[in-house]
Amino acid sequence: MAGNRRLSDGSAGDVDYGEIGGTYSRYRQPEPEIAAQILNALGDAKTVLNVGAGAGSYEPTDRDVTAVEPSASMRAQRPSHLPQAVDAVAEDLPFADNSFDAAMASVTVHQWSDLEQGLSEMRRVTRGPVVLLVCDPAAMMDYWLSDYIPEVREIEARRFPAIDRLAAGLGGNVRVEHVPVPLHCRDGFNEAYYGRPEAFLNQNARLACSSWSLVPPEAVERFTCQLSQDLESGEWDRKYGQWRKAPHFDGPLRLVTGLP
């Protein structure tokens, strides 16, 4: 699709993963509980398309998977046991109609230049369910992180499309499920550290969530100074310490499944 904006390494959204994605795969490992929920949504599909596949998180290894990823940096970080990814974008998938039993897209729709076109393309090439792992922008501020750096959460809320818009773009019968995040979540998105606040003091861990690269540096410096002080003084634990032992955090993460 000629109108798609591609950045220096081929990234197709508002973030250049060639600049921030060098250690992405170290911090964004698939979380088994989330993977199981995605597998359940894919049903008995034998052929699966993974759009915006990144370094391969949540790709099933017991199916025939075709991965699509526009970023060269992300394609280079895919482990050897996963198939090489096709250099393409969601809005212009190079596959015939009804090519796959199912399709998936994991925390990527907010990067697409044309959401409705991307969803239409996924629906076009898929015979069965289209499974989207997303965040609900309406629930983005219900997290202690917004008390420290609301800029990050506000940016995320603006980037992620409303659940109703996703449902309309998929059409047909759509199922929306909450995705609880476990305390020791291996996938380092922002909610993964709800009970491990020290992780946010690691710059590489922060940059594994693209929203941090869109926040002014002075806001990030303010955040790290304040969080460091509050962790040292015990103020964070006084206010939010209950999260250190909470087995799950039911935040904005959602699984949206469009059924044929």
C-alpha positions as CSV (number, residue, x, y, z in Angstrom):
1,M,0.0,0.0,0.0
2,A,1.7,3.1,-1.3
3,G,0.7,5.4,1.6
4,N,2.4,3.4,4.3
5,R,5.1,5.3,6.2
6,R,8.3,3.3,6.7
7,L,11.1,4.4,9.0
8,S,14.9,3.8,8.7
9,D,14.8,0.1,9.5
10,G,11.5,-0.5,7.9
11,S,9.4,0.1,11.0
12,A,5.9,1.1,9.9
13,G,4.5,2.9,12.9
14,D,5.4,6.0,15.0
15,V,8.5,4.4,16.5
16,D,11.8,3.4,14.8
17,Y,12.7,0.0,16.3
18,G,16.1,0.3,14.6
19,E,16.9,2.9,17.2
20,I,15.2,1.5,20.4
21,G,14.7,-2.2,19.6
22,G,18.3,-3.5,20.0
23,T,17.6,-5.3,23.3
24,Y,13.9,-5.8,22.9
25,S,13.9,-9.6,22.8
26,R,15.8,-9.7,26.1
27,Y,13.0,-8.1,28.0
28,R,9.9,-9.1,25.9
29,Q,9.8,-12.9,26.4
30,P,6.4,-14.6,25.9
31,E,4.5,-15.1,29.2
32,P,3.2,-18.7,29.4
33,E,-0.2,-17.7,30.9
34,I,-0.8,-15.2,28.2
35,A,0.4,-17.6,25.5
36,A,-2.1,-20.2,26.7
37,Q,-4.9,-17.7,26.4
38,I,-3.9,-16.9,22.8
39,L,-3.5,-20.5,21.8
40,N,-7.0,-21.2,23.1
41,A,-8.4,-18.3,21.0
42,L,-6.6,-19.7,17.9
43,G,-8.5,-22.9,18.4
44,D,-7.5,-25.9,16.2
45,A,-6.0,-23.7,13.4
46,K,-3.1,-25.5,11.7
47,T,-1.9,-22.5,9.6
48,V,-1.5,-19.1,11.4
49,L,-0.5,-15.7,10.2
50,N,1.3,-13.5,12.8
51,V,1.1,-9.8,11.8
52,G,3.5,-7.4,13.3
53,A,5.3,-10.5,14.6
54,G,8.3,-8.7,16.1
55,A,10.9,-11.0,17.7
56,G,8.3,-13.8,17.8
57,S,6.6,-13.6,21.1
58,Y,3.5,-15.7,21.4
59,E,4.0,-17.5,18.0
60,P,2.7,-21.0,18.5
61,T,5.5,-23.6,17.8
62,D,3.0,-26.5,17.1
63,R,1.4,-24.8,14.1
64,D,2.5,-23.7,10.6
65,V,3.2,-20.0,11.2
66,T,3.8,-17.3,8.7
67,A,5.2,-14.2,10.3
68,V,5.0,-10.6,8.9
69,E,7.3,-7.9,10.4
70,P,8.3,-4.6,8.7
71,S,11.2,-3.8,11.1
72,A,14.6,-5.2,10.1
73,S,15.8,-4.9,13.7
74,M,12.9,-7.0,15.0
75,R,13.3,-9.6,12.2
76,A,17.0,-9.9,13.1
77,Q,16.1,-10.7,16.8
78,R,13.8,-13.7,15.9
79,P,15.3,-16.9,17.4
80,S,16.5,-19.6,15.0
81,H,13.7,-22.0,15.9
82,L,11.1,-19.6,14.5
83,P,10.4,-19.0,10.7
84,Q,12.0,-16.0,9.1
85,A,9.5,-13.1,8.9
86,V,8.2,-11.6,5.7
87,D,9.0,-7.9,5.2
88,A,5.5,-6.5,4.8
89,V,2.9,-4.4,6.6
90,A,-0.5,-5.2,7.9
91,E,-2.2,-2.8,5.5
92,D,-0.9,-4.7,2.4
93,L,-0.5,-8.4,3.2
94,P,1.1,-10.3,0.3
95,F,-1.2,-13.3,0.5
96,A,-4.2,-14.6,-1.4
97,D,-7.7,-14.6,0.1
98,N,-8.4,-17.2,2.8
99,S,-4.8,-18.4,2.9
100,F,-4.7,-19.1,6.7
101,D,-6.8,-20.9,9.2
102,A,-6.3,-18.2,11.8
103,A,-4.4,-14.9,12.2
104,M,-3.0,-13.1,15.2
105,A,-1.5,-9.7,16.1
106,S,0.2,-9.2,19.4
107,V,0.4,-5.6,20.8
108,T,0.9,-4.1,17.4
109,V,-2.3,-2.6,16.1
110,H,-1.4,0.8,17.6
111,Q,1.6,0.9,15.2
112,W,-0.5,0.6,12.1
113,S,-0.9,3.6,9.8
114,D,-4.4,2.5,8.8
115,L,-6.2,0.4,11.4
116,E,-9.3,-0.5,9.4
117,Q,-7.2,-1.4,6.3
118,G,-5.0,-3.7,8.4
119,L,-8.0,-5.4,10.0
120,S,-9.6,-5.8,6.7
121,E,-6.5,-7.4,5.3
122,M,-6.2,-9.8,8.2
123,R,-9.9,-10.7,7.7
124,R,-9.4,-11.1,3.9
125,V,-6.5,-13.6,4.2
126,T,-8.0,-15.6,7.1
127,R,-10.6,-18.3,7.1
128,G,-11.1,-18.6,10.8
129,P,-10.5,-16.5,13.9
130,V,-8.5,-13.2,14.0
131,V,-6.9,-12.8,17.4
132,L,-5.7,-9.4,18.7
133,L,-3.7,-8.9,21.9
134,V,-4.3,-5.2,22.7
135,C,-4.7,-2.7,25.5
136,D,-8.0,-1.0,26.3
137,P,-7.3,2.8,26.4
138,A,-10.3,3.3,28.7
139,A,-8.4,1.4,31.4
140,M,-4.9,2.8,30.9
141,M,-4.8,5.2,33.8
142,D,-5.9,2.6,36.4
143,Y,-2.3,1.7,37.4
144,W,0.1,3.3,39.9
145,L,2.6,4.1,37.1
146,S,0.2,6.9,36.0
147,D,0.8,8.6,39.4
148,Y,4.5,8.9,38.6
149,I,4.6,9.5,34.9
150,P,1.1,10.1,33.5
151,E,2.7,11.1,30.2
152,V,3.5,7.5,29.4
153,R,0.0,6.3,30.1
154,E,-1.6,9.2,28.3
155,I,0.5,8.4,25.2
156,E,-0.5,4.8,25.3
157,A,-4.1,5.7,25.7
158,R,-4.0,7.9,22.6
159,R,-2.1,5.2,20.6
160,F,-4.3,2.2,21.3
161,P,-7.6,2.1,19.4
162,A,-10.9,1.8,21.4
163,I,-12.2,-1.8,21.7
164,D,-15.4,-0.9,19.9
165,R,-13.4,0.3,16.9
166,L,-11.5,-2.9,16.8
167,A,-14.7,-4.9,17.0
168,A,-16.2,-2.8,14.2
169,G,-13.1,-3.3,12.0
170,L,-13.2,-7.1,12.5
171,G,-16.9,-7.3,11.9
172,G,-19.1,-10.3,12.6
173,N,-19.0,-12.0,16.0
174,V,-16.4,-10.5,18.3
175,R,-15.3,-11.8,21.7
176,V,-13.4,-9.6,24.2
177,E,-11.6,-11.2,27.1
178,H,-9.6,-9.7,30.0
179,V,-5.9,-10.9,30.1
180,P,-4.7,-10.9,33.8
181,V,-0.9,-10.3,34.1
182,P,1.0,-12.6,36.5
183,L,3.3,-11.1,39.1
184,H,6.5,-12.5,37.5
185,C,5.4,-11.8,34.0
186,R,8.2,-12.6,31.5
187,D,6.9,-10.2,28.9
188,G,8.2,-6.7,29.9
189,F,5.4,-4.4,28.9
190,N,4.5,-1.7,31.4
191,E,1.9,-3.7,33.3
192,A,4.4,-6.6,33.8
193,Y,6.2,-4.6,36.5
194,Y,3.1,-3.8,38.6
195,G,4.7,-5.5,41.6
196,R,8.4,-5.1,40.6
197,P,8.8,-1.3,40.4
198,E,12.6,-1.4,40.5
199,A,12.5,-2.7,36.9
200,F,11.4,0.8,35.7
201,L,14.8,2.2,36.7
202,N,16.5,0.1,34.0
203,Q,16.6,2.1,30.8
204,N,16.6,-0.9,28.5
205,A,13.6,-2.4,30.2
206,R,11.7,0.9,29.7
207,L,12.7,1.1,26.0
208,A,11.3,-2.4,25.5
209,C,7.9,-0.5,25.7
210,S,7.9,1.9,22.7
211,S,5.8,4.5,24.5
212,W,8.8,5.5,26.7
213,S,10.7,6.7,23.5
214,L,7.9,9.2,22.8
215,V,8.0,10.9,26.2
216,P,10.2,14.0,26.7
217,P,13.6,13.1,28.4
218,E,12.9,15.6,31.2
219,A,9.7,13.7,32.1
220,V,11.6,10.4,32.2
221,E,14.4,12.0,34.4
222,R,11.7,13.3,36.8
223,F,10.2,9.9,37.0
224,T,13.4,8.0,37.7
225,C,14.4,10.5,40.4
226,Q,11.0,10.3,42.1
227,L,10.7,6.6,41.9
228,S,14.2,6.1,43.2
229,Q,13.6,8.3,46.1
230,D,10.3,6.7,47.0
231,L,11.8,3.2,46.8
232,E,14.7,4.2,49.0
233,S,12.4,5.9,51.6
234,G,9.8,3.2,51.6
235,E,7.1,5.6,50.3
236,W,6.3,3.5,47.2
237,D,5.8,0.4,49.5
238,R,3.6,2.4,51.9
239,K,1.3,3.4,49.0
240,Y,1.5,0.5,46.7
241,G,3.3,-2.3,48.5
242,Q,0.3,-4.7,48.3
243,W,1.1,-5.2,44.6
244,R,4.4,-6.9,45.5
245,K,2.4,-10.0,46.6
246,A,-0.7,-9.7,44.3
247,P,-0.7,-12.9,42.1
248,H,-2.2,-11.0,39.1
249,F,-3.0,-7.5,37.9
250,D,-6.2,-7.2,35.8
251,G,-5.3,-4.0,33.9
252,P,-5.9,-2.9,30.4
253,L,-4.7,-6.0,28.5
254,R,-7.4,-7.6,26.3
255,L,-7.8,-10.4,23.9
256,V,-10.1,-9.5,21.0
257,T,-11.1,-12.4,18.8
258,G,-13.1,-11.9,15.6
259,L,-14.9,-15.1,14.6
260,P,-16.0,-15.9,11.0
